[in-house]
């Protein structure tokens, strides 16, 4: 359900409980079922590429990478009959656009309660775009230890890379224009599972 509000001449688009200023929803590209299938497929691909789950850990990038990492770790654990360690990484202080976030950017806790030295880390994010978020996440990870490898899993790869970063596991490749935004919504944060393309008004 959508309603459009105007405040001081600014279009306020409200979609399923999510307020997006100056954006119009163009298309839903994944629903709850599609997201679940993508996570399941990525889980199988992770297991196959790593020839099992020995020394495997999963780390999500805040915010929506966190719930996706939890789901991926749970699915891998369900398939293999083991518990996969899962952590949460805050990259705020590692961003190269920190000054653009305001004078006092909100910093959350990094919650990685296990040793990553010698581990195969599957780094999870919702959308891969310029690659700058992933670069910051890798800097944050290497400050915690020296993993054997870092593999990247994303729900959506929308292109437009600015850095030479490529995902190892992708739920869906979605070509987009620079005017468009890919919004991943998860039940744990947004109250709904879906991925939509929005366009700036």
GROMACS elastic network, one bead per residue, 0.5 to 0.9 nm:
[ bonds ]
;  ai    aj funct       b0    kb
    1    14     6  0.84173   500
    1    15     6  0.62195   500
    1    16     6  0.60286   500
    2    13     6  0.73843   500
    2    14     6  0.58863   500
    2    15     6  0.50794   500
    2    16     6  0.70777   500
    2    25     6  0.89220   500
    3    12     6  0.86213   500
    3    13     6  0.65414   500
    3    14     6  0.57653   500
    3    15     6  0.72340   500
    4    11     6  0.68102   500
    4    12     6  0.59090   500
    4    13     6  0.50031   500
    4    14     6  0.63984   500
    4    15     6  0.89978   500
    5    10     6  0.81261   500
    5    11     6  0.59931   500
    5    12     6  0.50307   500
    5    13     6  0.65250   500
    5    14     6  0.78347   500
    6     9     6  0.55757   500
    6    10     6  0.52722   500
    6    12     6  0.57801   500
    6    13     6  0.86659   500
    7    10     6  0.51599   500
    7    11     6  0.68117   500
    7    12     6  0.71614   500
    8    11     6  0.86762   500
   10    21     6  0.76799   500
   10    22     6  0.67348   500
   11    21     6  0.64357   500
   11    22     6  0.51325   500
   11    23     6  0.75896   500
   11    24     6  0.88190   500
   11   201     6  0.76290   500
   12    19     6  0.70426   500
   12    20     6  0.63161   500
   12    22     6  0.57483   500
   12    23     6  0.73952   500
   12    24     6  0.87975   500
   13    18     6  0.83973   500
   13    19     6  0.60396   500
   13    20     6  0.53538   500
   13    21     6  0.59740   500
   13    22     6  0.66734   500
   13    23     6  0.61089   500
   13    24     6  0.62660   500
   13    25     6  0.80708   500
   14    17     6  0.65423   500
   14    18     6  0.57593   500
   14    20     6  0.62040   500
   14    21     6  0.82452   500
   14    24     6  0.89312   500
   15    18     6  0.52101   500
   15    19     6  0.64508   500
   15    20     6  0.77758   500
   15    25     6  0.79061   500
   16    19     6  0.84070   500
   16   190     6  0.87710   500
   16   191     6  0.85640   500
   16   192     6  0.79133   500
   17   190     6  0.73889   500
   17   191     6  0.78461   500
   17   192     6  0.88315   500
   18   185     6  0.87511   500
   18   190     6  0.69926   500
   20    23     6  0.58039   500
   20    24     6  0.81105   500
   21    24     6  0.87514   500
   21   200     6  0.88793   500
   22   199     6  0.83520   500
   22   200     6  0.58230   500
   22   201     6  0.53905   500
   23   180     6  0.87508   500
   23   181     6  0.84309   500
   23   198     6  0.58819   500
   23   199     6  0.53322   500
   23   201     6  0.55897   500
   24   197     6  0.85794   500
   24   198     6  0.52560   500
   24   199     6  0.52496   500
   24   200     6  0.64416   500
   24   201     6  0.65766   500
   25    28     6  0.79342   500
   25   196     6  0.68752   500
   25   197     6  0.60644   500
   25   199     6  0.64458   500
   26   180     6  0.89768   500
   26   196     6  0.74031   500
   26   197     6  0.56128   500
   26   198     6  0.52853   500
   26   199     6  0.66590   500
   27   195     6  0.87526   500
   27   196     6  0.56445   500
   27   197     6  0.53007   500
   27   198     6  0.71745   500
   28    31     6  0.72902   500
   28   194     6  0.72616   500
   28   195     6  0.59337   500
   28   197     6  0.63114   500
   28   198     6  0.89494   500
   29    34     6  0.87142   500
   29   174     6  0.86122   500
   29   194     6  0.77391   500
   29   195     6  0.56570   500
   29   196     6  0.55640   500
   29   197     6  0.71351   500
   30    33     6  0.77451   500
   30    34     6  0.53535   500
   30    35     6  0.61963   500
   30   172     6  0.88467   500
   30   184     6  0.89160   500
   30   193     6  0.83740   500
   30   194     6  0.54172   500
   30   196     6  0.70134   500
   31    34     6  0.52844   500
   31    35     6  0.61700   500
   31    36     6  0.86399   500
   31   192     6  0.89871   500
   31   193     6  0.62248   500
   31   195     6  0.65351   500
   31   196     6  0.88017   500
   32    35     6  0.52120   500
   32    36     6  0.62092   500
   32    37     6  0.87002   500
   32   186     6  0.88521   500
   32   192     6  0.78271   500
   32   194     6  0.57418   500
   32   195     6  0.87495   500
   33    36     6  0.51265   500
   33    37     6  0.62059   500
   33    38     6  0.86138   500
   33   193     6  0.86200   500
   33   194     6  0.89552   500
   34    37     6  0.51182   500
   34    38     6  0.61224   500
   34    39     6  0.86924   500
   34   194     6  0.84703   500
   35    38     6  0.50798   500
   35    39     6  0.62707   500
   35    40     6  0.86501   500
   35   155     6  0.77842   500
   35   171     6  0.77841   500
   35   193     6  0.74079   500
   35   194     6  0.72506   500
   35   195     6  0.82399   500
   36    39     6  0.52290   500
   36    40     6  0.62397   500
   36    41     6  0.87003   500
   36    71     6  0.87680   500
   37    40     6  0.50398   500
   37    41     6  0.61427   500
   37    42     6  0.85751   500
   37   171     6  0.85818   500
   38    41     6  0.51453   500
   38    42     6  0.61254   500
   38    43     6  0.85379   500
   38   155     6  0.72775   500
   38   170     6  0.81213   500
   38   172     6  0.76076   500
   39    42     6  0.51234   500
   39    43     6  0.60919   500
   39    44     6  0.87718   500
   39    68     6  0.79616   500
   39    71     6  0.73030   500
   39    72     6  0.59055   500
   39    75     6  0.76241   500
   39   155     6  0.76825   500
   39   171     6  0.69508   500
   40    43     6  0.50817   500
   40    44     6  0.64714   500
   40    45     6  0.87680   500
   40    72     6  0.74013   500
   40    75     6  0.64520   500
   40    76     6  0.80663   500
   41    44     6  0.52392   500
   41    45     6  0.62688   500
   41    46     6  0.86981   500
   41   171     6  0.77943   500
   42    46     6  0.60661   500
   42    47     6  0.86198   500
   42    72     6  0.77067   500
   42    76     6  0.89926   500
   42   153     6  0.76299   500
   42   155     6  0.89345   500
   42   169     6  0.61254   500
   42   170     6  0.71236   500
   42   171     6  0.68212   500
   43    46     6  0.51721   500
   43    47     6  0.63436   500
   43    48     6  0.86736   500
   43    72     6  0.61066   500
   43    73     6  0.78418   500
   43    75     6  0.63112   500
   43    76     6  0.52537   500
   43    79     6  0.83020   500
   44    47     6  0.52093   500
   44    48     6  0.61517   500
   44    49     6  0.86252   500
   44    75     6  0.87772   500
   44    76     6  0.72358   500
   44    79     6  0.80747   500
   45    48     6  0.50655   500
   45    49     6  0.60076   500
   45    50     6  0.84706   500
   45   169     6  0.73577   500
   46    49     6  0.52906   500
   46    50     6  0.61159   500
   46    51     6  0.83415   500
   46    52     6  0.81675   500
   46    53     6  0.83614   500
   46    76     6  0.81222   500
   46   122     6  0.82668   500
   46   151     6  0.89769   500
   46   153     6  0.88513   500
   46   168     6  0.88665   500
   46   169     6  0.76272   500
   47    50     6  0.53250   500
   47    51     6  0.58085   500
   47    53     6  0.61089   500
   47    76     6  0.73168   500
   47    80     6  0.85165   500
   48    51     6  0.50351   500
   48    52     6  0.64462   500
   49    52     6  0.78396   500
   50    53     6  0.65891   500
   50    54     6  0.80641   500
   50    56     6  0.82055   500
   50   120     6  0.83615   500
   51    54     6  0.82530   500
   52    56     6  0.84496   500
   52    80     6  0.79933   500
   53    56     6  0.51413   500
   53    57     6  0.83358   500
   53    76     6  0.82365   500
   53    77     6  0.87411   500
   53    80     6  0.77284   500
   53    82     6  0.86127   500
   53    84     6  0.80542   500
   53   120     6  0.88591   500
   54    57     6  0.89521   500
   54   119     6  0.86038   500
   54   120     6  0.83738   500
   55   118     6  0.75428   500
   55   120     6  0.58444   500
   55   121     6  0.84362   500
   56    84     6  0.70508   500
   56    85     6  0.77499   500
   56   119     6  0.59553   500
   56   121     6  0.61041   500
   56   122     6  0.74397   500
   57    73     6  0.79554   500
   57    84     6  0.60358   500
   57    85     6  0.51397   500
   57    86     6  0.60142   500
   57    87     6  0.80688   500
   57   114     6  0.89168   500
   57   116     6  0.78282   500
   57   119     6  0.67889   500
   57   120     6  0.62042   500
   57   121     6  0.50722   500
   57   122     6  0.62347   500
   57   123     6  0.87209   500
   58    69     6  0.63023   500
   58    70     6  0.80158   500
   58    72     6  0.79076   500
   58    73     6  0.62434   500
   58    84     6  0.72158   500
   58    85     6  0.62797   500
   58    87     6  0.63742   500
   58    88     6  0.86994   500
   58   120     6  0.84240   500
   58   121     6  0.57068   500
   58   123     6  0.60955   500
   58   124     6  0.72724   500
   59    65     6  0.83580   500
   59    66     6  0.75459   500
   59    69     6  0.62109   500
   59    70     6  0.84852   500
   59    73     6  0.89691   500
   59    85     6  0.83734   500
   59    86     6  0.54817   500
   59    88     6  0.54876   500
   59    89     6  0.66773   500
   59   112     6  0.75705   500
   59   121     6  0.68564   500
   59   122     6  0.61469   500
   59   124     6  0.60702   500
   59   125     6  0.89919   500
   60    63     6  0.81085   500
   60    64     6  0.79759   500
   60    67     6  0.75079   500
   60    68     6  0.71014   500
   60    70     6  0.77150   500
   60    86     6  0.76598   500
   60    87     6  0.62624   500
   60    89     6  0.59834   500
   60    90     6  0.88279   500
   60   122     6  0.83232   500
   60   123     6  0.58135   500
   60   125     6  0.61356   500
   61    64     6  0.71481   500
   61    66     6  0.57216   500
   61    69     6  0.82406   500
   61    87     6  0.88485   500
   61    88     6  0.60610   500
   61    90     6  0.62931   500
   61    91     6  0.73446   500
   61   123     6  0.73000   500
   61   124     6  0.61305   500
   61   125     6  0.55312   500
   61   126     6  0.83596   500
   61   133     6  0.86043   500
   61   134     6  0.84924   500
   61   137     6  0.70979   500
   62    65     6  0.54570   500
   62    66     6  0.54573   500
   62    67     6  0.87381   500
   62    88     6  0.65829   500
   62    89     6  0.59710   500
   62    90     6  0.55484   500
   62    91     6  0.75500   500
   62   108     6  0.84729   500
   62   110     6  0.87473   500
   62   125     6  0.79193   500
   63    66     6  0.57250   500
   63    67     6  0.78766   500
   63    88     6  0.87719   500
   63    89     6  0.88443   500
   63    90     6  0.81698   500
   63   125     6  0.85035   500
   63   126     6  0.87264   500
   63   189     6  0.85433   500
   64    67     6  0.58159   500
   64    68     6  0.65671   500
   64    69     6  0.86819   500
   64   125     6  0.69164   500
   64   126     6  0.59994   500
   64   184     6  0.75820   500
   64   185     6  0.76133   500
   64   186     6  0.69797   500
   64   188     6  0.87401   500
   64   189     6  0.76112   500
   65    68     6  0.51273   500
   65    69     6  0.59282   500
   65    70     6  0.86277   500
   65    88     6  0.82566   500
   65    89     6  0.89563   500
   65   123     6  0.86419   500
   65   124     6  0.54595   500
   65   126     6  0.51751   500
   65   127     6  0.85537   500
   65   154     6  0.82595   500
   65   155     6  0.89065   500
   66    69     6  0.51367   500
   66    70     6  0.63430   500
   66    71     6  0.87745   500
   66    87     6  0.78543   500
   66    88     6  0.58700   500
   66    89     6  0.80024   500
   66   124     6  0.75193   500
   66   125     6  0.75998   500
   66   126     6  0.88282   500
   67    70     6  0.50224   500
   67    71     6  0.62619   500
   67    72     6  0.86303   500
   67   186     6  0.73744   500
   67   187     6  0.86211   500
   67   188     6  0.67886   500
   67   189     6  0.83726   500
   68    71     6  0.50937   500
   68    72     6  0.61084   500
   68    73     6  0.85669   500
   68   124     6  0.69890   500
   68   125     6  0.73422   500
   68   126     6  0.72532   500
   68   154     6  0.88559   500
   68   155     6  0.81641   500
   68   186     6  0.81258   500
   69    72     6  0.50447   500
   69    73     6  0.60141   500
   69    74     6  0.84109   500
   69    86     6  0.69739   500
   69    87     6  0.79581   500
   69    88     6  0.82335   500
   69   122     6  0.86817   500
   69   123     6  0.79238   500
   69   124     6  0.56195   500
   69   125     6  0.77421   500
   69   153     6  0.89834   500
   70    73     6  0.52555   500
   70    74     6  0.60799   500
   70    75     6  0.86049   500
   70    86     6  0.64952   500
   70    87     6  0.82544   500
   71    74     6  0.50797   500
   71    75     6  0.61149   500
   71    76     6  0.86238   500
   72    75     6  0.51228   500
   72    76     6  0.61537   500
   72    77     6  0.84561   500
   72   124     6  0.86398   500
   73    76     6  0.51819   500
   73    77     6  0.60153   500
   73    78     6  0.84839   500
   73    83     6  0.78652   500
   73    84     6  0.55753   500
   73    85     6  0.72965   500
   73    86     6  0.64791   500
   74    77     6  0.50286   500
   74    78     6  0.60131   500
   74    79     6  0.86603   500
   74    83     6  0.75273   500
   74    84     6  0.71430   500
   74    86     6  0.89898   500
   75    79     6  0.62193   500
   75    80     6  0.86146   500
   76    79     6  0.51983   500
   76    80     6  0.61418   500
   76    81     6  0.81458   500
   76    82     6  0.80487   500
   76    83     6  0.83719   500
   76    84     6  0.72752   500
   77    80     6  0.51912   500
   77    81     6  0.53488   500
   77    83     6  0.51432   500
   77    84     6  0.57039   500
   78    81     6  0.52207   500
   78    82     6  0.69160   500
   78    83     6  0.80878   500
   79    82     6  0.81316   500
   80    83     6  0.85666   500
   85   112     6  0.88700   500
   85   113     6  0.84625   500
   85   114     6  0.75259   500
   86   112     6  0.73277   500
   86   113     6  0.83336   500
   86   114     6  0.86434   500
   87   110     6  0.79544   500
   87   111     6  0.55373   500
   87   113     6  0.67423   500
   87   114     6  0.80717   500
   88   109     6  0.82097   500
   88   110     6  0.56652   500
   88   112     6  0.58510   500
   89   108     6  0.87564   500
   89   109     6  0.75359   500
   89   111     6  0.62744   500
   89   112     6  0.70671   500
   89   137     6  0.72880   500
   89   140     6  0.76260   500
   89   141     6  0.78499   500
   90    93     6  0.80474   500
   90    94     6  0.86903   500
   90   107     6  0.73294   500
   90   108     6  0.59788   500
   90   109     6  0.61707   500
   90   111     6  0.81713   500
   90   137     6  0.78025   500
   90   140     6  0.79319   500
   91    94     6  0.52126   500
   91    95     6  0.64477   500
   91   107     6  0.83469   500
   91   108     6  0.86503   500
   91   110     6  0.82024   500
   91   133     6  0.76882   500
   91   136     6  0.60636   500
   91   137     6  0.56706   500
   91   139     6  0.85221   500
   91   140     6  0.63634   500
   92    95     6  0.56368   500
   92    98     6  0.71257   500
   92   105     6  0.75271   500
   92   106     6  0.75806   500
   92   107     6  0.59825   500
   92   108     6  0.78634   500
   92   136     6  0.83072   500
   93    96     6  0.84868   500
   93    98     6  0.68287   500
   93   105     6  0.85571   500
   93   107     6  0.74327   500
   93   136     6  0.85376   500
   93   140     6  0.87284   500
   94    97     6  0.88196   500
   94    98     6  0.77263   500
   94   133     6  0.88039   500
   94   135     6  0.86902   500
   94   136     6  0.50829   500
   94   137     6  0.73940   500
   94   139     6  0.69512   500
   94   140     6  0.66375   500
   95    98     6  0.53981   500
   95   132     6  0.75063   500
   95   133     6  0.69955   500
   95   135     6  0.84238   500
   95   136     6  0.55008   500
   95   137     6  0.85410   500
   96    99     6  0.81118   500
   96   132     6  0.76746   500
   96   133     6  0.89178   500
   96   136     6  0.76673   500
   97   100     6  0.53625   500
   97   101     6  0.69339   500
   98   101     6  0.53748   500
   98   102     6  0.75466   500
   98   103     6  0.88837   500
   98   105     6  0.74674   500
   99   102     6  0.58617   500
   99   103     6  0.68421   500
   99   104     6  0.88866   500
   99   105     6  0.83624   500
  100   103     6  0.82572   500
  101   104     6  0.76936   500
  101   105     6  0.57214   500
  101   106     6  0.86952   500
  102   105     6  0.57285   500
  104   107     6  0.87424   500
  112   115     6  0.79683   500
  112   116     6  0.85454   500
  112   144     6  0.86403   500
  115   118     6  0.84362   500
  115   119     6  0.79608   500
  115   144     6  0.80121   500
  115   145     6  0.73200   500
  115   147     6  0.89327   500
  116   119     6  0.51906   500
  116   120     6  0.78948   500
  116   121     6  0.73823   500
  116   141     6  0.83621   500
  116   142     6  0.89228   500
  116   144     6  0.71250   500
  116   145     6  0.57294   500
  116   146     6  0.65796   500
  116   147     6  0.53850   500
  116   148     6  0.83730   500
  117   120     6  0.87980   500
  117   144     6  0.82808   500
  117   145     6  0.51887   500
  117   148     6  0.69323   500
  118   145     6  0.84860   500
  118   146     6  0.63815   500
  118   149     6  0.78228   500
  119   146     6  0.80675   500
  119   148     6  0.51475   500
  119   149     6  0.68402   500
  119   150     6  0.85864   500
  120   147     6  0.61929   500
  120   148     6  0.54741   500
  120   150     6  0.61396   500
  120   151     6  0.75221   500
  121   147     6  0.66795   500
  121   148     6  0.77391   500
  121   149     6  0.60938   500
  121   151     6  0.61239   500
  121   152     6  0.84235   500
  122   149     6  0.83883   500
  122   150     6  0.59357   500
  122   152     6  0.57506   500
  122   153     6  0.66498   500
  123   134     6  0.84843   500
  123   137     6  0.82632   500
  123   138     6  0.86002   500
  123   150     6  0.67156   500
  123   151     6  0.59448   500
  123   153     6  0.60218   500
  123   154     6  0.83544   500
  124   151     6  0.86062   500
  124   152     6  0.60954   500
  124   154     6  0.57488   500
  124   155     6  0.82681   500
  125   128     6  0.72064   500
  125   133     6  0.88859   500
  125   134     6  0.81511   500
  125   152     6  0.79458   500
  125   153     6  0.65889   500
  125   155     6  0.69545   500
  125   156     6  0.86274   500
  126   153     6  0.84810   500
  126   154     6  0.53448   500
  126   155     6  0.50676   500
  126   156     6  0.62723   500
  126   157     6  0.86286   500
  126   183     6  0.87323   500
  126   184     6  0.64842   500
  127   154     6  0.58916   500
  127   155     6  0.61024   500
  127   157     6  0.57720   500
  127   158     6  0.70841   500
  127   182     6  0.74073   500
  127   183     6  0.81653   500
  127   184     6  0.75203   500
  128   131     6  0.62683   500
  128   132     6  0.89753   500
  128   133     6  0.81458   500
  128   134     6  0.79177   500
  128   154     6  0.64081   500
  128   155     6  0.81518   500
  128   156     6  0.63028   500
  128   158     6  0.62375   500
  128   159     6  0.71905   500
  128   160     6  0.89673   500
  128   161     6  0.82607   500
  128   166     6  0.85809   500
  128   167     6  0.77422   500
  129   132     6  0.79759   500
  129   133     6  0.84287   500
  129   156     6  0.87850   500
  129   157     6  0.65361   500
  129   158     6  0.56653   500
  129   159     6  0.55608   500
  129   160     6  0.58799   500
  129   161     6  0.58125   500
  129   162     6  0.82086   500
  130   133     6  0.76643   500
  130   134     6  0.87725   500
  130   158     6  0.89416   500
  130   159     6  0.73454   500
  130   160     6  0.57379   500
  130   163     6  0.64445   500
  130   165     6  0.84724   500
  131   134     6  0.53340   500
  131   135     6  0.62640   500
  131   136     6  0.87851   500
  131   160     6  0.87465   500
  131   161     6  0.58721   500
  131   162     6  0.63096   500
  131   163     6  0.54725   500
  131   164     6  0.74506   500
  131   165     6  0.57902   500
  131   166     6  0.80868   500
  132   135     6  0.50245   500
  132   136     6  0.62251   500
  132   137     6  0.85646   500
  132   161     6  0.86418   500
  132   162     6  0.75134   500
  132   163     6  0.68523   500
  132   165     6  0.87318   500
  133   136     6  0.51799   500
  133   137     6  0.61786   500
  133   138     6  0.87480   500
  134   138     6  0.61594   500
  134   139     6  0.86323   500
  134   152     6  0.83100   500
  134   165     6  0.78200   500
  135   138     6  0.52042   500
  135   139     6  0.64049   500
  135   140     6  0.87521   500
  135   163     6  0.82373   500
  135   165     6  0.79585   500
  136   139     6  0.51267   500
  136   140     6  0.62691   500
  136   141     6  0.86696   500
  137   141     6  0.60757   500
  137   142     6  0.86525   500
  138   142     6  0.61563   500
  138   143     6  0.86064   500
  138   150     6  0.79602   500
  139   142     6  0.53484   500
  139   143     6  0.64219   500
  140   143     6  0.52640   500
  140   144     6  0.68747   500
  141   144     6  0.52426   500
  141   145     6  0.67529   500
  141   146     6  0.80566   500
  141   147     6  0.82983   500
  142   145     6  0.51002   500
  142   146     6  0.57091   500
  142   147     6  0.74323   500
  143   146     6  0.80159   500
  144   147     6  0.89781   500
  146   149     6  0.84647   500
  147   150     6  0.68623   500
  151   167     6  0.74788   500
  151   168     6  0.60036   500
  151   169     6  0.80497   500
  152   166     6  0.76921   500
  152   168     6  0.52159   500
  152   169     6  0.63463   500
  152   170     6  0.85367   500
  153   167     6  0.59423   500
  153   168     6  0.59654   500
  153   170     6  0.59142   500
  153   171     6  0.80694   500
  154   157     6  0.67113   500
  154   167     6  0.67772   500
  154   168     6  0.83380   500
  154   169     6  0.63496   500
  154   170     6  0.51356   500
  154   171     6  0.63734   500
  154   172     6  0.83708   500
  155   169     6  0.82716   500
  155   170     6  0.56863   500
  155   172     6  0.62433   500
  155   173     6  0.86255   500
  155   184     6  0.84556   500
  156   170     6  0.62529   500
  156   171     6  0.56994   500
  156   173     6  0.58042   500
  156   174     6  0.67585   500
  156   182     6  0.82178   500
  156   184     6  0.84405   500
  156   195     6  0.86740   500
  157   167     6  0.78457   500
  157   170     6  0.66066   500
  157   171     6  0.78460   500
  157   172     6  0.63762   500
  157   174     6  0.60452   500
  157   175     6  0.80747   500
  158   161     6  0.86916   500
  158   172     6  0.85414   500
  158   173     6  0.60403   500
  158   175     6  0.53576   500
  158   176     6  0.59586   500
  158   177     6  0.89085   500
  158   182     6  0.75750   500
  159   173     6  0.79685   500
  159   174     6  0.74460   500
  159   175     6  0.63191   500
  159   176     6  0.71544   500
  160   175     6  0.87681   500
  160   176     6  0.82131   500
  160   177     6  0.84607   500
  160   178     6  0.79057   500
  161   164     6  0.70992   500
  161   165     6  0.74220   500
  161   166     6  0.87603   500
  162   165     6  0.84167   500
  163   166     6  0.89824   500
  167   170     6  0.64480   500
  170   173     6  0.69413   500
  174   182     6  0.87476   500
  176   179     6  0.81064   500
  176   180     6  0.62083   500
  176   181     6  0.78660   500
  176   182     6  0.82804   500
  176   197     6  0.84273   500
  177   180     6  0.53828   500
  177   181     6  0.83179   500
  177   199     6  0.89478   500
  178   181     6  0.77740   500
  179   198     6  0.85559   500
  179   199     6  0.57798   500
  179   200     6  0.57904   500
  179   201     6  0.88265   500
  180   197     6  0.65771   500
  180   198     6  0.55369   500
  180   200     6  0.63873   500
  181   196     6  0.82671   500
  181   197     6  0.56961   500
  181   198     6  0.50588   500
  181   199     6  0.60399   500
  181   200     6  0.77674   500
  182   195     6  0.69909   500
  182   196     6  0.58770   500
  182   198     6  0.63101   500
  182   199     6  0.88128   500
  183   194     6  0.82452   500
  183   195     6  0.56128   500
  183   196     6  0.53483   500
  183   197     6  0.63045   500
  183   198     6  0.72386   500
  184   193     6  0.77378   500
  184   194     6  0.61142   500
  184   196     6  0.66824   500
  184   197     6  0.89699   500
  185   188     6  0.87424   500
  185   189     6  0.73779   500
  185   190     6  0.56744   500
  185   191     6  0.78111   500
  185   192     6  0.61615   500
  185   193     6  0.53454   500
  185   194     6  0.52864   500
  185   195     6  0.60978   500
  185   196     6  0.82858   500
  186   189     6  0.56750   500
  186   190     6  0.54264   500
  186   191     6  0.64699   500
  186   192     6  0.54116   500
  186   194     6  0.67557   500
  186   195     6  0.87075   500
  187   190     6  0.53284   500
  187   193     6  0.52406   500
  187   194     6  0.86960   500
  188   191     6  0.61083   500
  188   192     6  0.78395   500
  188   193     6  0.87037   500
  189   192     6  0.80778   500
  190   193     6  0.77642   500
